[in-house]
Amino acid sequence: RPLPSLYFCNNLRRYRVAQYVGGGSYGHVCRGFDRDNADAPVVIKRIADVFQTLEDALRILREVAILRRLDHPNIVKVVDILEPEPNTDPRSCNMYPFRVLYVVFQDGGVDLKFWLEQRPRPQLSADTVRRLMKQMVGAVGYLHRCRVVHRDIKPANILIDPVTLTLRVADFGLS
């Protein structure tokens, strides 16, 4: 998909944005590379109107606060949080000092939903399914030991690297 113009801004200099992945109710997501880290693959989530409502602000704060404290190989990591762009909208009366926030995550691959919908469908051996399930149970067990309940585990929030078959849990917005 073509890259939307909303990803061209000054505070993304460290990252080379490569491909638009998609968007949802809470933002747009692009794949890119970290220039300061040997072009390591990253995912950049652009969240607009970040503090428009108290509910959205708390959800974003909760997600980032939880993810910054977690350290497990099967949970996606926050790489960076970029300084927000100042709010230049004259209609807002400067009630909101900034509108857009960029959160940079480790690239976890493709989500399980997309991966299973590919044609031809990937053939998974019983050993591969066991390996993925072991990673999933390990991640959820770690979350529960840290007293975190994800509350939104679904195929779209489970990332799989198709080459290494590494599973990572993502999207902690409802945690």
ChimeraX attribute file (.defattr): number of C-alpha atoms within 10 A of each C-alpha:
attribute: neighborCount
match mode: 1-to-1
recipient: residues
	/A:1	7
	/A:2	8
	/A:3	15
	/A:4	11
	/A:5	7
	/A:6	9
	/A:7	18
	/A:8	12
	/A:9	9
	/A:10	8
	/A:11	13
	/A:12	16
	/A:13	12
	/A:14	14
	/A:15	21
	/A:16	16
	/A:17	20
	/A:18	15
	/A:19	15
	/A:20	18
	/A:21	16
	/A:22	13
	/A:23	13
	/A:24	8
	/A:25	6
	/A:26	16
	/A:27	17
	/A:28	19
	/A:29	21
	/A:30	20
	/A:31	23
	/A:32	20
	/A:33	20
	/A:34	20
	/A:35	13
	/A:36	10
	/A:37	10
	/A:38	8
	/A:39	13
	/A:40	13
	/A:41	20
	/A:42	24
	/A:43	26
	/A:44	29
	/A:45	22
	/A:46	21
	/A:47	21
	/A:48	17
	/A:49	17
	/A:50	23
	/A:51	20
	/A:52	13
	/A:53	9
	/A:54	9
	/A:55	10
	/A:56	15
	/A:57	13
	/A:58	14
	/A:59	17
	/A:60	20
	/A:61	15
	/A:62	15
	/A:63	16
	/A:64	18
	/A:65	13
	/A:66	17
	/A:67	21
	/A:68	13
	/A:69	11
	/A:70	16
	/A:71	12
	/A:72	14
	/A:73	14
	/A:74	22
	/A:75	26
	/A:76	23
	/A:77	22
	/A:78	21
	/A:79	17
	/A:80	14
	/A:81	14
	/A:82	16
	/A:83	13
	/A:84	17
	/A:85	15
	/A:86	13
	/A:87	16
	/A:88	13
	/A:89	11
	/A:90	7
	/A:91	7
	/A:92	10
	/A:93	10
	/A:94	12
	/A:95	10
	/A:96	15
	/A:97	14
	/A:98	19
	/A:99	17
	/A:100	18
	/A:101	21
	/A:102	23
	/A:103	19
	/A:104	24
	/A:105	20
	/A:106	20
	/A:107	22
	/A:108	23
	/A:109	22
	/A:110	19
	/A:111	21
	/A:112	18
	/A:113	15
	/A:114	12
	/A:115	18
	/A:116	14
	/A:117	10
	/A:118	9
	/A:119	7
	/A:120	7
	/A:121	9
	/A:122	11
	/A:123	8
	/A:124	9
	/A:125	9
	/A:126	9
	/A:127	9
	/A:128	12
	/A:129	12
	/A:130	12
	/A:131	14
	/A:132	17
	/A:133	13
	/A:134	12
	/A:135	20
	/A:136	19
	/A:137	12
	/A:138	16
	/A:139	19
	/A:140	18
	/A:141	14
	/A:142	17
	/A:143	18
	/A:144	12
	/A:145	10
	/A:146	12
	/A:147	9
	/A:148	15
	/A:149	15
	/A:150	17
	/A:151	11
	/A:152	14
	/A:153	15
	/A:154	12
	/A:155	14
	/A:156	16
	/A:157	17
	/A:158	22
	/A:159	26
	/A:160	23
	/A:161	16
	/A:162	15
	/A:163	7
	/A:164	8
	/A:165	15
	/A:166	17
	/A:167	27
	/A:168	26
	/A:169	26
	/A:170	22
	/A:171	19
	/A:172	23
	/A:173	19
	/A:174	13
	/A:175	14
